[in-house]
Amino acid sequence: MPHLTTHVLDAAQGAPAPGIRLSLTAVDGTAIADGVTDDDGRAGLGPDVLDPGDYTLRFETRAHFEARGIDAFYPFVTVTFTVSDDRHCHVPILLSPFAYSTYRGS
C-alpha cells in the first residue's frame, strides 16, 4: 500500500468524487507521484514510505464540477502537510463548489 492515500467526497452531491486528478510534490516542487480518484473517490499515491518532510497534495477540482455544469470557486485544492514518522498518511477532503475541508485520517 502506498504511504499516502486520499478520499474525495463531494458534499454537494452526497457521493464520492471519481476522476479527480491528483499530484503529490515535495514543497520544493519536486514531483513525487500523480494519480486519479477511482469510482469510490479514493486513490493511493507515492512510494511505500515517504521521507520525513513537508509535502503538497493537489486536487484538480475544476473538471469535476465543470462536468456537472457547476461553477465552482476553487479550480484546485492544495493541502500541505508534514510527514514526521512512518505512519500511514490519509489526507481526505470534503468538497463542495464553494468550500472544502480536510483532516488527517486513518
MARBA-3410 file (N, C-alpha, C, O; in Angstrom, 1 decimal):
106
0.8,-1.2,0.0,0.0,0.0,0.0,0.9,1.2,0.0,1.9,1.3,0.7 ~ 0.5,2.2,-0.8,1.3,3.5,-0.8,1.2,4.1,0.6,0.3,3.9,1.4 ~ 2.2,4.9,0.9,2.3,5.6,2.2,1.2,6.6,2.3,0.7,6.9,3.4 ~ 0.7,7.1,1.2,-0.3,8.2,1.2,-1.5,7.7,0.5,-1.5,7.2,-0.6 ~ -2.7,7.9,1.1,-4.0,7.7,0.5,-4.9,8.9,0.7,-4.6,9.7,1.6
-5.9,9.0,-0.2,-6.8,10.1,-0.1,-8.2,9.6,-0.4,-8.4,8.5,-1.0 ~ -9.2,10.4,-0.1,-10.6,10.1,-0.4,-11.3,11.4,-0.6,-11.2,12.3,0.3 ~ -11.9,11.6,-1.7,-12.6,12.9,-2.0,-14.1,12.6,-2.0,-14.6,11.8,-2.8 ~ -14.8,13.3,-1.2,-16.3,13.2,-1.1,-16.8,14.6,-1.5,-16.4,15.6,-1.1 ~ -17.8,14.5,-2.5,-18.5,15.7,-2.9,-19.7,15.9,-2.0,-20.7,15.2,-2.2
-19.6,16.8,-1.1,-20.7,17.1,-0.1,-21.9,17.6,-0.8,-23.0,17.3,-0.3 ~ -21.8,18.3,-1.9,-23.0,18.8,-2.6,-23.8,17.7,-3.3,-25.0,17.8,-3.3 ~ -23.1,16.7,-3.7,-23.8,15.5,-4.3,-24.1,14.4,-3.3,-24.9,13.5,-3.6 ~ -23.4,14.5,-2.2,-23.6,13.4,-1.2,-23.0,12.1,-1.7,-23.5,11.0,-1.5 ~ -21.9,12.2,-2.4,-21.3,11.0,-3.1,-19.8,11.2,-3.2,-19.3,12.3,-3.1
-19.1,10.0,-3.5,-17.7,10.1,-3.8,-17.4,11.0,-5.1,-18.3,11.1,-5.9 ~ -16.2,11.5,-5.2,-15.8,12.3,-6.4,-14.8,11.5,-7.2,-13.6,11.6,-7.0 ~ -15.3,10.7,-8.2,-14.3,10.0,-9.0,-13.7,10.9,-10.1,-14.2,11.9,-10.5 ~ -12.6,10.4,-10.6,-11.9,11.1,-11.7,-11.2,12.4,-11.4,-10.8,13.1,-12.4 ~ -10.9,12.7,-10.2,-10.2,13.9,-9.8,-8.7,13.6,-9.9,-8.2,12.7,-9.3
-8.0,14.4,-10.7,-6.6,14.3,-10.9,-5.9,14.8,-9.7,-6.3,15.8,-9.1 ~ -4.8,14.1,-9.3,-4.0,14.4,-8.1,-2.6,14.4,-8.4,-2.1,13.8,-9.3 ~ -1.8,15.3,-7.7,-0.4,15.3,-7.8,0.2,15.5,-6.4,-0.3,16.3,-5.6 ~ 1.3,14.7,-6.1,2.0,14.8,-4.9,3.4,15.4,-5.2,4.1,14.8,-6.0 ~ 3.8,16.4,-4.5,5.1,17.0,-4.6,5.7,17.3,-3.3,5.0,17.4,-2.3
7.0,17.4,-3.3,7.7,17.9,-2.1,7.5,19.4,-2.2,7.2,20.0,-3.2 ~ 7.6,20.1,-1.1,7.3,21.6,-1.1,8.3,22.4,-1.9,8.0,23.5,-2.3 ~ 9.4,21.8,-2.3,10.3,22.5,-3.2,9.8,22.3,-4.7,10.5,22.8,-5.6 ~ 8.7,21.6,-4.9,8.2,21.4,-6.2,8.6,20.1,-6.9,8.1,19.9,-8.0 ~ 9.4,19.3,-6.3,9.8,18.1,-6.9,8.6,17.1,-7.0,8.0,16.8,-6.0
8.3,16.7,-8.2,7.2,15.7,-8.4,7.5,14.4,-7.8,8.6,13.9,-7.9 ~ 6.6,13.8,-7.1,6.7,12.5,-6.5,5.8,11.5,-7.1,6.2,10.4,-7.4 ~ 4.5,11.9,-7.3,3.6,10.9,-7.8,2.3,11.7,-8.3,2.1,12.8,-7.9 ~ 1.6,11.0,-9.2,0.3,11.6,-9.6,-0.7,10.4,-9.7,-0.3,9.2,-9.8 ~ -2.0,10.7,-9.8,-3.0,9.7,-9.9,-4.3,10.3,-10.1,-4.5,11.5,-10.4
-5.4,9.5,-10.1,-6.8,9.9,-10.3,-7.6,9.1,-9.3,-7.4,7.9,-9.1 ~ -8.6,9.8,-8.7,-9.5,9.1,-7.8,-10.3,8.0,-8.6,-10.7,8.3,-9.7 ~ -10.6,6.9,-7.9,-11.4,5.8,-8.5,-12.9,6.1,-8.4,-13.3,7.2,-7.9 ~ -13.7,5.1,-8.7,-15.1,5.3,-8.7,-15.7,5.6,-7.3,-16.7,6.1,-7.1 ~ -14.9,5.2,-6.2,-15.3,5.5,-4.9,-14.6,6.7,-4.3,-14.7,7.0,-3.1
-13.9,7.5,-5.2,-13.3,8.8,-4.8,-12.0,8.5,-4.1,-11.5,9.5,-3.4 ~ -11.4,7.4,-4.2,-10.2,7.0,-3.4,-9.0,6.9,-4.4,-9.1,6.6,-5.6 ~ -7.8,7.2,-3.8,-6.5,7.0,-4.5,-5.4,6.8,-3.6,-5.4,7.3,-2.4 ~ -4.4,6.0,-4.0,-3.1,5.9,-3.3,-2.0,6.5,-4.1,-2.0,6.3,-5.4 ~ -1.1,7.2,-3.5,0.0,7.9,-4.2,1.3,7.6,-3.6,1.4,7.5,-2.3
2.3,7.7,-4.4,3.7,7.7,-3.9,4.3,6.3,-3.6,3.7,5.3,-3.8 ~ 5.5,6.4,-3.0,6.2,5.2,-2.7,5.6,4.5,-1.4,4.7,5.1,-0.8 ~ 6.2,3.4,-1.0,5.7,2.7,0.2,6.0,3.5,1.4,5.4,3.4,2.5 ~ 7.1,4.4,1.4,7.4,5.2,2.5,7.8,6.6,2.0,8.5,6.7,1.0 ~ 7.3,7.6,2.7,7.7,9.0,2.4,8.7,9.4,3.4,8.5,9.2,4.6
9.8,10.0,3.0,10.7,10.5,3.9,10.1,11.6,4.8,9.2,12.3,4.3 ~ 10.6,11.8,6.0,10.1,13.0,6.8,10.3,14.3,6.0,11.3,14.5,5.4 ~ 9.3,15.1,6.1,9.4,16.4,5.4,8.0,16.9,5.1,7.0,16.4,5.5 ~ 8.0,18.0,4.4,6.7,18.7,4.0,6.4,18.3,2.6,7.2,18.3,1.7 ~ 5.1,18.1,2.3,4.6,17.7,1.0,3.3,18.4,0.7,2.6,18.9,1.6
3.0,18.5,-0.6,1.8,19.1,-1.0,1.0,18.2,-1.9,1.6,17.6,-2.9 ~ -0.3,18.0,-1.6,-1.2,17.2,-2.4,-2.1,18.1,-3.1,-2.8,18.9,-2.4 ~ -2.2,18.1,-4.4,-3.0,19.0,-5.2,-4.1,18.2,-5.8,-3.9,17.2,-6.5 ~ -5.4,18.7,-5.6,-6.6,18.1,-6.2,-7.1,19.0,-7.3,-7.4,20.1,-7.0 ~ -7.2,18.5,-8.5,-7.7,19.3,-9.7,-9.2,19.2,-9.7,-9.7,18.3,-10.3
-9.9,20.1,-9.0,-11.3,20.0,-8.8,-12.2,20.7,-9.9,-13.4,20.3,-10.0 ~ -11.6,21.6,-10.7,-12.4,22.3,-11.7,-13.1,21.3,-12.6,-14.4,21.5,-12.8 ~ -12.5,20.4,-13.2,-13.1,19.5,-14.2,-14.2,18.7,-13.6,-15.2,18.4,-14.2 ~ -14.1,18.3,-12.3,-15.2,17.6,-11.6,-16.5,18.4,-11.6,-17.5,17.9,-11.9 ~ -16.4,19.7,-11.3,-17.6,20.5,-11.3,-18.1,20.9,-12.7,-19.3,20.9,-12.9
-17.1,21.2,-13.5,-17.5,21.6,-14.9,-18.3,20.5,-15.6,-19.2,20.7,-16.3 ~ -17.9,19.2,-15.3,-18.6,18.1,-15.9,-20.1,18.0,-15.5,-20.9,17.3,-16.1 ~ -20.4,18.6,-14.4,-21.7,18.6,-13.8,-22.4,20.0,-14.1,-23.5,20.2,-13.6 ~ -21.8,20.8,-14.8,-22.4,22.1,-15.2,-22.4,23.1,-14.0,-23.3,23.9,-13.9 ~ -21.5,22.9,-13.1,-21.5,23.8,-11.8,-20.3,24.7,-11.9,-19.1,24.2,-12.1
-20.5,26.0,-11.7,-19.4,26.9,-11.5,-18.9,26.8,-10.1,-19.6,26.9,-9.1 ~ -17.6,26.5,-9.9,-17.0,26.3,-8.6,-16.0,27.4,-8.4,-15.3,27.9,-9.3 ~ -15.8,27.8,-7.1,-14.9,28.9,-6.7,-13.5,28.4,-6.7,-12.6,29.2,-7.1 ~ -13.2,27.1,-6.4,-11.9,26.6,-6.3,-11.5,25.8,-7.5,-12.1,24.7,-7.7 ~ -10.6,26.2,-8.4,-10.3,25.4,-9.6,-9.4,24.2,-9.1,-9.3,23.2,-9.8
-8.7,24.3,-8.0,-7.9,23.2,-7.4,-7.8,23.5,-5.9,-8.1,24.6,-5.5 ~ -7.5,22.4,-5.2,-7.3,22.5,-3.8,-5.9,21.9,-3.5,-5.6,20.9,-4.0 ~ -5.2,22.6,-2.7,-3.9,22.1,-2.3,-3.9,21.9,-0.7,-4.4,22.8,0.0 ~ -3.3,20.8,-0.3,-3.2,20.5,1.1,-1.7,20.3,1.3,-1.1,19.3,0.8 ~ -1.1,21.1,2.2,0.3,20.9,2.5,0.4,20.3,3.9,-0.3,20.8,4.8
1.2,19.3,4.1,1.2,18.5,5.4,2.6,18.1,5.6,3.5,18.1,4.8 ~ 2.9,17.7,6.9,4.2,17.2,7.3,4.2,15.8,7.6,3.3,15.3,8.4 ~ 5.1,15.0,7.1,5.4,13.7,7.5,6.5,13.7,8.5,7.6,14.1,8.2 ~ 6.2,13.1,9.7,7.3,13.2,10.7,7.7,11.8,11.2,8.6,11.6,11.9 ~ 7.0,10.7,10.7,7.3,9.4,11.1,6.8,8.4,10.0,6.4,8.9,8.9
6.8,7.1,10.2,6.5,6.2,9.2,5.0,5.7,9.2,4.7,4.8,8.5 ~ 4.2,6.4,10.0,2.8,6.1,10.0,2.1,6.4,8.6,2.5,7.3,7.9 ~ 1.2,5.6,8.3,0.4,5.8,7.0,-0.2,7.2,7.1,-0.7,7.6,8.1 ~ -0.3,7.8,5.9,-0.9,9.2,5.8,-2.2,9.0,5.0,-2.1,8.6,3.9 ~ -3.3,9.5,5.6,-4.5,9.5,4.8,-5.0,11.0,4.9,-5.2,11.5,6.0
-5.1,11.6,3.7,-5.4,13.0,3.6,-6.7,13.2,2.7,-6.6,13.4,1.5 ~ -7.9,13.1,3.4,-9.1,13.2,2.6,-9.6,14.6,2.6,-9.2,15.5,3.3 ~ -10.4,14.9,1.6,-11.1,16.2,1.5,-12.6,16.0,1.3,-13.1,15.1,0.7 ~ -13.3,16.9,1.9,-14.8,17.0,1.8,-15.0,18.3,0.9,-14.6,19.3,1.3 ~ -15.6,18.1,-0.2,-15.6,19.1,-1.3,-17.0,19.6,-1.6,-17.9,18.8,-1.6
-17.1,20.9,-1.9,-18.3,21.5,-2.4,-17.9,22.6,-3.4,-16.7,22.9,-3.4 ~ -18.8,23.1,-4.2,-18.4,24.2,-5.1,-17.8,25.4,-4.5,-17.0,26.1,-5.2 ~ -18.1,25.7,-3.2,-17.6,26.9,-2.6,-16.9,26.7,-1.3,-16.7,27.7,-0.5 ~ -16.5,25.5,-1.0,-15.8,25.2,0.3,-15.2,23.8,0.2,-15.5,23.0,-0.6 ~ -14.2,23.6,1.1,-13.6,22.3,1.3,-13.1,22.2,2.7,-12.8,23.3,3.3
-12.9,21.0,3.2,-12.3,20.8,4.5,-11.4,19.5,4.3,-11.7,18.7,3.5 ~ -10.5,19.4,5.2,-9.6,18.3,5.3,-9.2,18.0,6.7,-9.4,18.8,7.6 ~ -8.6,16.8,6.9,-8.2,16.4,8.2,-7.2,15.3,8.0,-7.1,14.7,6.9 ~ -6.5,14.9,9.1,-5.6,13.7,9.0,-6.5,12.5,9.3,-6.9,12.4,10.4 ~ -6.7,11.7,8.3,-7.5,10.5,8.5,-6.6,9.3,9.0,-5.4,9.5,9.3
-7.3,8.2,9.1,-6.5,6.9,9.5,-6.6,5.9,8.4,-6.1,4.8,8.6
END
